[in-house]
C-alpha cells in the first residue's frame, strides 16, 4: 500500500487557501465537523508524484497562532497535539503575494513549532500588476523553507507544489528567528522547568486555552499553571513578540522583495471610491439585494414547475405500476410527496448560495461590513453582524457560526439571538407556495407582485431582527469591550470552481439534512393519516354510503367523501381537531395545524406535510399547489387559502422559531439553555399574536 | 498637539508613533498596526466611523473608538 501523509493547509483569511485546497483535491473532498464543536472541517485527498497520497486538511483561516475564536483554536490545537491522527507531516502556509508581510507573521510562528513547513505564495499572476518582484532564492534561504510560487486562478505552479509537498522530508525544521529573546530570563526559566517540551509550544500553552488529547494532557496542564507573570505582562510580551517578528520579516523582505509602486495599477481604489461611497455605496448594496431576490424568483420558476410535475407523475406511476397494498400507498402517498416537497426547493436554495458565495469571494462582503457598522451599532449589533444576517437568508445555522468573528460578546450574543428572524431558505418553500396561492400575478414597474411580496417578507425578517436587537441592546446588561477589526481584501473575480463547489456542498448538506427529517416525518404522518381508532374510521365506507344513500351523487364524489371522512377520523385528524380551537382565530384549519406542529422540527416540513396529508386517499394526479388551491374552508366555505389566511400564515412563519437545529446550535454557541429557550418562547408567541391580528383585520 | 488616527483626513498619510497597548487588541498589531509603520486613510463611512485604513500595505477597517488610541505623526507632503 502506498504511504499517506498528512498535509495541513494554513493561512490568513483571503489568501486563496481554499482555492489551493480545491486545486489540490478537486472533487475528492468532504466537509464535516471537528468532533464536539461546530467548526467546519474540510479534508480531501490528493495524489502526489511517486505514488505518495496526501490527506489534506484545510484549516480555518487565521492571522496568527494567538487564537481569539473557536475556529482559530482548531489550528493551534492540531499543531500542538502530536498524537492527533491528523497531526501534519507538513504544514503548507498559503500566503498572498500582495500581503506577504502580514502573511509571514503566521509563517514564522509555525516555523517555531519545528514542523516541516512549506511556503506557498499565491496570486503570482497579479505580481506584475502591482509591480512586485521577488528574490525566491534569497527568501528561501532566510525563511528556511522552500517556496512554491503559484496562481490558482491561472492554474500555474500546482504541479511544483505537489512535488514540493512530496519531498516534505527535505524541508528544514529550524525556526527562522529567536522569538524567546524578547524576555531571556523568563524563557530560560520556562526551559528549565520543562526541558522535554518545545519552548514555543510552552509559550502558546501559557498564553491561551488549548485543549489537548488524553496522552499529553497531564504534562501540559502543569505548563498552563506555570504562572509567574500577570496577564498584562503576558499580553505585553505577546506584543513584543509580534513586533520582533515583524522586524525580522521587514528585514527579509527589504532584500527579498521589491515593489515598484509606479507599476501598480489600482483597481481597488477605483472600485472602493464607488462601492464604499456615502451615497452610491448604500444604493448599490440595495440594488444588489433587489436583483438577487428577483433573480431567485425568476430563474428558478421553470425548474421548480418541472420538479413539481415530475414528482406528481412519479407518485401516480408508482400507484399504477406497483401492486396494491400498504407499502405502495406509503411510497406513493407518504414518501414521494414528502421528498418532492424538499427537492422542489433545490433550484432556489442553490441560487441563494450562489449569490452569497459570489459576494463573499469577490471581497464585496467586507465593504458591506464597513458601510453598515455604524448603522448596526445603533441597534447593538456590529458591522460584522451583516454577514450572519445575510447568510442567514440561506440558513441560520452557518450564520450563527459566522458570528464567531464578532469581537464583543454582547454584540455577538445579540446577533445570535436575532439571526433566526432573517428569512432562511427553509422558509422559502412555505412562502413560495402560499404566495403563489394568494398573491395575484401582475407586475409593478417591471417587478412581479409575487417577487415584491417575497422581498417584503425578507425586509420584515430583517426589520424584526434589527428591532429586536434594539430592544435586547437596551435590556441586556452585559459589559464587554468592543473591538472591531475587519480586513478589506482586494477585489477578486470569483473563481468558478470555488463558487460551484460551495453551492454543491451547501445545497447537498441542506437537502440531506432536511431530507432525513422530512422523510421520517412524512412516513410517520402517513401512518397517522392512514389509520385511526374506533368505528368512525374503520367503517367510514358504510357510514358515508348510508348517509348519502338517498342522494344522487357520482361514484367519484362518494369516494372523495369517504376519503375525507377517513382522514378526519384518523389519528392525525383527531390530533388536528384537538388543536384546532387554538389556531382557528388565525384562519387555519386542522390540516394546517398539523403542518405547523410537524414543522416545529424544521419549517420546510410544512409543505411536505400538507403534500402528504392532501395526497392520502386522493387518486388524481395533481401538484401540491393545485391540491392546496382546491381546499375548502370548513366553516366559511370558499377557498381555505384566502388573502387573509395566507398573509396570516406568511407572518406566522416569518416570526416563529420553527427550527430545532437552530435551537441546538444556539445552545452550543452560547453554552446555555437560557438563550435558545428565550428565543423559542418569545419568537413563537410573537408570531402567534401577529398572525392573529393580521387575520382578524384582513378577513 | 498630539495627533491620533482619528484626526486623519481622507487621503492623508501618517506614521504610527505609539499604540496604547491596553486598548488595542493583539489582532490589530498582528495585522501591522505597529509603531513606525505608515498609515493612510482610504475611506470614511458616514459619521466618520468606521475608518478604512491602509496600514503598511494591509487594508483594514477599525472603529473610531479604537483609532483614538493610536498615536500618529502626520506626514506633510510638500
Interface residues (C-beta under 8 A of the other chain):
Chain A: X63 X64 X66 X68 X98 X99 X101 X102 X105 X232 X235 X236 X238 X239 X242 X243 X246 X268 X269 X272 X273 X276 X278 X366 X369 X370 X371 X373 X374 X383 X407 X482 X483 X484 X485 X486 X487 X488 X489 X490
Chain B: X21 X22 X25 X26 X27 X28 X29 X30 X31 X32 X34 X35 X42 X43 X45 X46 X47 X49 X50 X52 X56 X57 X58 X59 X60 X61 X62 X63 X65 X66
